[in-house]
Amino acid sequence: MDTRVFKVKGMTCGGCAKHVEKALRSVEGIVQVDMDVPGGTAKVVGEAPFEVLAEKVAKAGYELVGLA
């Protein structure tokens, strides 16, 4: 199972992190998401293409910019 850490643009508070986390958890194949607001990252455990994750995060109003 893959564990990846992504930078998230636009995530500035706990509320933002909850929106991003919900978007990431909605992707089939993702089993765990850990948000780090001060670091501006999301640690994602599971199997899903980056493009799918980025699209879900974009729909939530944020930008997933790649591996941290």
Secondary structure, DSSP 8 states (H G I E B T S, - for coil): --EEEEEEET--SHHHHHHHHHHHHTSTTEEEEEEETTTTEEEEEE---HHHHHHHHHHTT-EEEEE-
